[in-house]
Amino acid sequence: MGARLRDPRTALAVALAAGAILRLVRVLERPLIHPDGPAYLGLAGAVLDGRWSAVFGGYYSPLYPIAIAPLRAAGVPVELAGRLTAALAGVLALPLLWLIARRLAGDAIAAATVLIAAAHPALVKSSGQVLPETLAGALLLAWGAVLMDARGMRGAVLAGALAGATYLARPEGAFLLVLGAGWLALRRRPLATAAYVLVTVLVMAPAVVALQAPTGSWQISGREASATAQAGIGEEKTLTDALRTHPGTLARYWGLGVAEQTWDTAVALGAVLAVPFVVGLRMLPFAWPLAVAALFVVGPIALNPGTRYDVPVLPLLLPWAGAGVLALAAWLGRRAPAVIGAGALALAVLGVWPPKAFDERCSREVRDLLLTRYGAGQAIVAVDGRFAYFAQGKAIVPKTTEPKVALAMARARGACLWLTRPEWLGTAFVVPPDVHEVTRPCGGVFVLYELESPRTE
């Protein structure tokens, strides 16, 4: 790392340029859209149509579709608008992280941190997807930058608004209500604490109220019923009900989730940064970004573990990776530029590496099959909504792979096509006489069924 890149402002400028280029390359690659992507794009259309109950009261968080809508209204193709929104959020997160790292550990570590973040593979890849995690990550960084430096009521109010906005981007953001209130309370600022809580709740309120209206149950996410089902508590619709009626089952599920999410966090950090991060833990004292990341990992994210959900908190770990890189550079001496250059190149290449070829081929094969045989506009029941999206059809997405659930949804909604995996059928399932196998695309990975004369309600 050259002397000029140790200058924080130079490093930030380089990071912004490199980060924007890498994220734009990823957008132009058009990696296979995530299974949740079509739903977010559909909600962006609902925003433009003024269907706010669908935007705020559904399974998916509302802020990302709202952020997509202006680009869509300007004529940008909807999928590109989704990717550009994520990429812009990813770039905007860089100066926020730089500011946090500089306040935390000084100029040199801030420079190293922001350069790492610019090329980090997980952050680059997420910035090219149609997903809300990069937006939630930028808001989380903004929340931390404001709250941890807040000196009065104005800072508490702004931090509360950012906490509420983070929740609107990802449901785990509701945890910031507790974290921010606790931080201000520890600093003995009762009026600021009250203002923070009030503003956070007010910003969260549209989604919370919209979720309560159709079910009569108070919840922070439409995903709670899915989480309780995964935990083996299928009869409960909210996590509050599950905690009250099956605390032991939910605790076991949470414990397994903590172990899985801890591993997923290590995977998301990546092999290239593993050693620098461990070294950095010895060089840089424990501080709030590490605490917030750890609390999210063992808290709300553990209820729905996965490397994708690490993206918002991953930047909070990078100051320690930056400290480790500087320590290793001092130890390596003359060899440092070559070693660190190789590491930086590895990060950049991993970030823009093309997606899995099989997934792309399979999606095209199923798309061509559906369009050639049935034409556009068909309703398709599949756990992965991308197949209907690619085939210009209507996606009916069950929240489980259980075949009886899929068939019930198909018949209730008048769908004639059901796409599933053979292993999801199970040995006990018997295909009904009005359901006929058509073909097994993608080398037998999937099986397509037709339903005769579906019953409608």
URRA-V196695 format. One line per field, one symbol per residue. phi: phi as a letter, one per 40 degrees, with the letter a starting at -180 (. if undefined). burial: 1 if it has 24 or more other C-alpha atoms within 12 Angstrom, else 0. A space follows every 50 residues. Layout:
# URRA-V196695
phi=???
burial=???
This chain:
# URRA-V196695
phi=.cccccccccccccccccccccccdccccfddccdcddcccccccccccg ccccccbbcbccccdcccdccccchcdccccccccccccccccccccdcc ccccbgccccccccccccbcdccccccbbcacccccccccccdcccccbc bacccccccccccccccccacccdccdccccccccccfbccccccccccd ccccddccccccdcbgbcabaccccccccccgbccccbcccccccbcccc cccccccccccccccccccgccbccdcccccccbcdacdcccccccccbc cccaciccccdccddcccdcccccccccccccgccddccccccccccccc cbcdccccccccccccdccccccbgcgccbcacccccccccfbbcbbcca ccccccccccccbgcbbbbabdcccgcccbccccbbccabcfggcbbbbb bcfccbb
burial=10001111011111110111111111100111111111111111111100 00011111111111111110110000011111111111111111111111 11111011111111111111111111111111111111111111111111 00101111111111111111111111111110110000000111111111 11111111111000000011111111111110100111100100000001 10111011011101110111011111111110010001110111111111 11111111111111111111111111111000000000010011101101 11100000000111111011000000011111111111111111111111 11111111111011111111110000000000001010101100011111 1000000
